[in-house]
């Protein structure tokens, strides 16, 4: 009797492992690519808006600097989840502007990232000595030409260490998109957890979330490794910066 019971338990255990492995396939095939796509979109949007904001704060006239500072403080001060709900549920219910969940998350988190990236780039710009701008102007360059050819390349290189930190933060922030139904890595993990709980019981839930955590860890490590390699390739001895922007 005990041997029969043992065989049933072993069969159930083997079936449980097989069920979990089958359930994890959407996590890799669907969740990971969407998380990567959302991360790249957020970083790209933040980069496209962050650099102009940074240059405006450093070189713009006082009203423009005040406007950019207000933008930066606003989107850094509002929690990411609140921003997502504001652009998704808020616009839909109040003004009947229904944005796709992915677009809502992209706009909300992208604007937030641009606020943080603007401060990363502002610090990098200000770390370039003012003498280089004066030297460029003395050679006949306009202010815009000096920014484009002298300041911008150096600011990009100097911002990589802090931008690496922003990459890690943005990657983890993508999990908040699951709150409005974006089926990225965290949401896919929730769906798998529900299916596993009904099929095998609650004892496998921890294993599912451990797998999700490991995937986030691997993605973060790979991104940081790639940006670290880029930093080393572009490093000029004596011209490094190690600043960070708090999240």
C-alpha positions, 0 to 999 in steps of 0.5 A, a space after each residue: 500500500 505504501 509502495 503504491 502510494 509512493 508511486 502515485 506521489 512520484 507520478 504526481 511530482 513528475 507530472 507537476 514538473 512537466 506541467 511547470 516546464 510547459 507553462 514556462 514557455 510563454 514566459 520566455 516566448 512572450 513575456 521576455 520579448 515584450 519586457 525587452 521591447 518596453 525597456 528599449 522603448 522607454 530608454 529611447 524615449 527618455 534619451 530623445 527627451 532627456 538630452 534636450 531638457 538637459 541642454 535647455 537647463 544648462 544653456 537655456 534662458 531663465 524661463 526655459 530653465 524654469 519650465 524644464 526644471 518643473 517638468 523634471 521635478 513633476 515626473 520625478 515626484 509622481 510615483 510610476 504606478 500613478 503615472 501609468 494609471 493616470 495615462 490609462 484609466 484617467 484619460 479613458 474615464 475622464 476624457 474618453 481617450 482610450 490608449 492601448 495598455 502598452 502605449 499608456 505604459 510607454 508614455 508614462 514610464 518614458 516621460 518619467 525616465 526622461 526626467 531622470 535622464 535629463 539630470 544624468 545628462 545635465 550632470 555630464 554636461 556640467 562636468 565638461 569644463 567651461 574652458 572648452 566652450 570658450 575655446 570653441 567659441 574663440 575658434 569661430 564656432 557658434 554656441 550650437 556648433 560647440 554644443 554639437 561637436 565639443 560638448 555633446 560627444 563628451 557628455 554622452 561618454 561621461 553619462 554612461 555610468 549613471 545611464 547604466 543605473 537608469 537602465 536597471 531601474 527602467 527594466 524593473 519599472 516595466 513590471 508596473 505595466 502589468 497593473 493595466 494588463 500589459 502581458 510582460 514578464 511579471 504579468 505572464 508570471 501572474 498568469 502562469 501562477 494562476 494556472 499552476 495553482 489550479 492544476 497543482 496547488 499553491 506549493 509551486 507558486 514560489 518556484 514560478 516567482 523564483 524563475 521570474 526573478 532569475 530572468 529579471 536578474 539575467 536581463 539586468 546583468 546582461 544589460 549592465 555588462 554590455 554598457 560596462 563594455 561600452 564604457 571601457 571602450 570609450 573611457 579616456 584616463 583622467 576624464 571619468 565620472 561616477 555620478 548617480 541619480 537617485 531613484 
